[in-house]
Amino acid sequence: MYHVFNKANDNTLEDPPTPPQVPENLHMASNERTLRDYTLPSLDMVQESIMRSTITTNNFKIKLAMIQMIQNNLQFRGIIPEDPNKHLKQFLQHCDTFKYNRVTNDAIRLRFFPFSLINNAFSLLQSQAPRSITTWDEIAGKFLQKFFPISKAVQLRREIIVFYNGLDANARSGLYGEIGGAFLIKTYEDAYELIENMAFNSYQWPIE
């Protein structure tokens, strides 16, 4: 046996700490596994990427009609020119019609979102680690990162700036009056909606 010096007193010797004990049944379980067992797939390899929270209420049940409604109206394939923002918005609108007592929005959204994806879009879920997604914000963020890349955001921002620079003084003044502040600090969705509303109002009430 060997000893170590105590740092507080160099003249004192202490025994080294006792290593943690591993349960015997753990050794036995590991030793009893054959080489073939290590080559077989485990349950971890077939688990879904979404870890859904447990629902304790008895009134929650996913009906086939609810799944079919999403599959028939909200199929996102992940191809051009599909709009991922529009898909998320429509999906949330559909989920808002599914209300249950003591069931969170996250629980509903995480259960129905996979039914809205198909082909290349569904592969997003398959590429994630098993049980790695636990909230709606996580899957929505990964979805937008995959299908709404930075390059597309830069392009849209450039188009908005080109539009803004093409406005004359009167148009810019009207724009500032409409939003009550700087236009270029608005999000893309807010800026687009604002422009649509202004164009609609201009069409309804043309200036001679």
Secondary structure, 3 states (H helix, E strand, C coil): CCCEEECCEEEEEECCCCCCCCCHHHHHHHHCCCHHHHHCCCHHHCCCCECCCCCCCCCCCCCHHHHHHHHHHCCECCCCCCCHHHHHHHHHHHHCCCCCCCCCHHHHHHHHHHHHECCCCCHHHHCCCCCCECCHHHHHHHHHHHHCCHHHHHHHHHHHHHHHHCCCHHHHHHHHHHHCCCCCCCCHHHHHHHHHHHHHHHHHCCCC
